[in-house]
Amino acid sequence: MKKLKLSFKPVTAAVGATALSLTSGAAMAQEAGIDLTAITGAFNASDIITAVMAVAAVLAAIYATMTAAKMALRWIRGG
């Protein structure tokens, strides 16, 4: 059997290049004087927090329901 050698160099280089392009893109936008307030002003942090908390509440309710069902089945079975 042959052993596989894993090389993470291309992945690291790709991640580094992506990060570099993102930062250079942001720097170019800042230098060009592009106004992004129409995009960033379209939502508030409170809207995002409310949405995340709503999803968390739904997941918590599902978990609580599953736990209660398991407990009820244990009580019925006598275990």
N, C-alpha and C positions, 0 to 999 in steps of 0.2 A: 504494500500500500504506500502510496506517495503522500507525503505531508504537504499540506497547502501552506504557502507563505502568504500572509495577508499584508498588504501594503496600504497604509492610510495616507500616503503622501499626495496622491491625486485628489482625494476628497478634501484634505486640508487645504490644498492649493485652490480648489474650486470654492470652498467656503470663504477663504481669504479674498479671492477675486470678487466674489459676490458682495462681501462686506465693503470692499474698496469701491466698487461701482456704486453701491448705495450711498456711501458717504460722499463720493465725488458728485453724484447726481444731486444730493441735497446742497452741496456747496455751490454747484453751478446754478441751482434755482435761487439760492440766496444772492449770488453775485448778479444774476440777471434781473433781480428785483421782481420776481413772480409773486403775485399776491394770492395766497392760498386760503385767505380767510373765508371765502365762500364755501370751500370744502370743509374746513375745520370748524366753521361756525354752524354747520348744519346739524350737529349733534352736541349734546352735553355729556359730561362724564356721568351725571346722575341718571341719564337714560340708559347708559351702558350698565351701570351698577344695578339698576332696577331689573334689567333683563337678565343679568347673571344671577341675581338673587332669586328671580322667579324660576329659572331653570333649576337652581339648587333646591328650592322649596319643592318642586315637583319630584326631583330625585329623592329627596328626604322622605316625602310621602310614600313613594313607591317602596323604599327600603323599609319604612315602618310597617307598611301593609304586609310585606313579605315576611318580616320578622314576627308579626302578630299571627299570621297564618301558620307559620312553623310552630310557634308556641301552642296554638290551639290544637294542631294535629298531634303534638306531643302529649297534651293533656288528654285528648280523646283516646290515644293509643295506650296511655298509662305509662309512658316512658319519661 
